[in-house]
């Protein structure tokens, strides 16, 4: 940890509702008390100072909801490469293609980004134990971060179909409970457990600390590029990462670090694509008919059967930026992953490969032009057993 002067949280940021714009003082509150909308930190900052440090969180400390640097543990995340991908770009009709390779993170996914901020924010508010659930990547990253702090404890839940994607030590510091059912059932059990034991419940998508960590991948990418991307692309389940990206880019626009807002393209696997289906049908909300009881597909990191609490935020981002939410079938994910490996020597999971499939389709349809700059966030590599 890095020693620094503590300031009052209220001096650095407020919490603002994304729906009704109500403003609240800093607290471990994740939903708006007025309308239940998602909250986000807003900073009083006129210029950005990037600090020379190996840890990304220290570099971008001014844009994080922390009052002191020593709340952060060192080594939770790494800076990852962002570079042109000319051979892949030429193959899919987008010559000016850039890739941000988050598979270089310690646990192989971008979820290490959120794992750096969640414990740090909990320390700031005096919380030493929490409960969380995920399909694997978030819990794996958080469990590793917990093991780096002797004073922290994490209790994790997962659905039975996602056990193979979890690497959580079973000891006095971290534990993993397997629940019959999917991510939805695991999340419900985590809520019940936290309530019964009076423990802090990680709010997933609605946890603004998660999103503040995830946005750093995009700030790094923008700083590495010598131009503003016309389109940014990421695979989504809840869309937490895209909400984080949009927040970071709004901040860069306000600070004069970016000259325009890119178009946001979000992609889901066709076998589990409730958000993409609703977008294509022109709907602003998901209903019970959109719920997929048993999500299946290759892109395990984004298999979310019920996206109804999150879809309105994705719809808003796509609408505001002139973007869209699309889907890609299994065979296109397989081909896209092969192309990434052969043309750019990047090994990623199928969720990451979905971004390539989406851009290829959008370029073929003329919705992405050959003269446009496109940034792919390759969010990670797979820890799952490969399909036969």
C-alpha positions, 0 to 999 in steps of 0.5 A: 500500500502507498501512504498518503494524506486522507481526505473526507470522501465528500470532498472528492466525490458525490454519488449521483443517480443515473436515472433521476440525477439525485445527489447523495453523500458518499456511502456504501449505497448502491441503489438510489433511495428515491428511484432505485436507479444505479448510482455512480461517483462524480468527481470535482475535478478540472484537470487530470494528473496521471501519476507514474506508478506500476499499478493502474489504480495509482496512475488514475487515482484522481478518478477513483472513489478513494480518499487515500492511496493506502486503501489500495493493495499493490499488484492486484491488476496490471497495465495491459497492452492496447495495440493495432491489429492490422492483419485481423482488421484487414481480414474483417474489413476494418483496417484501423482495428485496435485491441485491448488485451485484458487476458494479460491480467493476473487471473486472465480477465478484466475482472481483476480491475474490479477486484482492485477497487471493491476491497479498497472501497470496503476498507475505506468504509470499514467493512472487512467481510462481504458476500458475492456471486458470479459466473466465475471471473469476478469471484475468482478475481475478488478471491485473489484480492481478498487473499492479499489482505489478511484483514479481509474475508470473502464468501462466494456463491456460484451456480452448479454449471459454473463451478469449473470457472471458479478458482476460489481457495476454501479456507478461513479467508475465502469460501465457495458455495455451489448452488443448484441452478444458474447465476440467478439462483446463486445470487438469490442464495448470496442475498439470503445468506448475507441478510441472515448473517448481517454481512455486506452484500456485493451488488454486482452490476450496481456496485459502483466500485466495480464499475470504477475499477473496470473503466480503467481498462478503457482509460488505459486504452484511450491513453495508448491510442493516438486517435479517438475510436469511432466505435468501441466493442465489448461482449456483455451479460449485465453490461457492467463493463460498458456502463463503466466504459461510458462513465470513463469516456464521459469523464475524459470528454469533460476533462478535454482528454477526448474530442467526441463520444465513440459509438458503443457496440455490445454483443451477446452469444445468440444462444443467450441474447435477451438484450440483443433480441430486445434491442433488435425488436425496438423494446426499452425493457425486458419482460418475463418472456425474455428470461432464459432459465438454463443459459447455454453457449460457448461464451460462458462469461456472458451467459446471463439468463435474466438481464431485466434489471440492467437492460435499460442502462444498455439501451440508454448507452446504445441510444445515446451513442448511436450504437447497438446491441447485437448477437453472434452465433456459435460458429462465428465465435469459433471462427473469430477466436481462431482468427485472433489466434492465427492473425494476431497471436492472441488467445482469448475466451469466446466472449472476447471473440464475440467482439470480432464476430460482431465487428465483422458482421457490422462491417459487412453490413456497412454499419462500420466503414473501412475508414473508421477506428474500432477498439475491441476490449478483449476481456479475457481468456477462458479457464473452462474446459474446452468443448469437444 
